[in-house]
Amino acid sequence: DAGVIQSPRHEVTEMGQEVTLRCKPISGHDYLFWYRQTMMRGLELLIYFNNNVPIDDSGMPEDRFSAKMPNASFSTLKIQPSEPRDSAVYFCASSFSGGVYEQYFGPGTRLTVT
Amino acid sequence: AQSVTQLGSHVSVSEGALVLLRCNYSSSVPPYLFWYVQYPNQGLQLLLKYTSAATLVKGINGFEAEFKKSETSFHLTKPSAHMSDAAEYFCAVSDLSGNTGKLIFGQGTTLQVKP
């Protein structure tokens, strides 16, 4: 298996622009998680899905953030408009409910908003 | 509710020395516990997991962890540190009491290995 795939790996954008991060989970996994990691705040859970349905988005910092999962093999995290404080590494992870819930992480997208 | 506490945000050892990273958990139900490792500029990688089968769990790269219910601990050890072990390590517990499918992560411990 290719593991969790994220794109792009790096994104540099200007304040006010729309940013879309993409994630392909491991085939057969029914949970998908979006995390954000910064030096100041550590690893934060933003939102997660089960069977393509958003379960908990309480970690989404503001309405500027939105996430979708149109099918079992694709999810997006969108920031519109972006701000410098959104600069962070964003991780996607997936897991299978038939196991013990261990999560498998993608390589992350490093976002820089100038 | 489940929670995880990692004692020590930074641990420094000499190459060849014992590595001990501490993790204590709180759980109202028998837990599933995990250690993840994050190398610079990479995602988190599963190092090992405890699922109640055996209290001593062996993982990749020579790491192991022992589940101690009486101490609510799941400390990570390695007999001899290598320079390549320098990374950040996260302990996590499954949110089984809430049945949410989430993992609850500790704040992480950065391991420095000195030559």
Interface residues (C-beta under 8 A of the other chain):
Chain A: V4 Y31 F33 G42 L43 L45 Y48 N50 I55 D56 F91 A93 S95 S97 V100 Y101 E102 Q103 Y104 F105 G106 P107 G108 R110
Chain B: Y32 F34 Y36 N41 Q42 G43 L44 Q45 L46 K49 T51 F90 S94 T100 G101 K102 L103 F105 Q107 G108
